[in-house]
């Protein structure tokens, strides 16, 4: 049974362990095993009545496919029962269960295959055609050049900032957004920026505090 199966409706939820699981009620699982959609695939175990369905669910619970949980009242959290391998809890139609299902792994396998191919390609670099080796050589020189330019910019902007602080008492940055969490183009815009003065920072903080106070006062007046 997979999550994509159209014979069983499940509900996503989070547990007290901050994991997102798919959970269902035991009665819903038994009803799903008796539906016609379940019987369409000959690869699934045959289920003729509710007793057989309960036996199958009990086996899946013992095998660790399902874990019994307690649904917390008026909450989105589930408390997982600590199942012992020697005596797992008996399946009950009135209990809630977490469905442990990893889903399709084709993306994981595809990424792993790509990584292996890249490693093999790097190991076999001496066997590459001459034009490919030349292209990789110039590409690596270009990347190293860009890194060198970036390092030079970092050093120059630091020297300028230190010089301005010593000379004027106020620092300024070349490309002030260089290390901000912005796009590549925005990192080099604007070209220049001054540090805020201590008085300006204090006025901004006082202004924001005043705005917050006036807002809270207005809200109290409205109440």
Buried (B, 14 or more C-beta within 10 A) or exposed (E): BEEEBEBBEBEEBBBEEEEEBBBBBBEBBBBBBBEEEBBEEEEBEEBEEBEBBBEBBBEBBBEEBBBBBEBEEEEEBBBBBEBEEEEBBEBBBEBBBBBEBEEEEEEEEEEEEEEEEEEEEEEEEEEBEEEEEEEEEEEEEEEEEEEEEEEEBBEEBEEBBEEBEEEEEEBBBBBBBBEEEEEEEEBBEEEEEEBEEEEEEEEEEEEEEEEEEEEEEEEEEEE
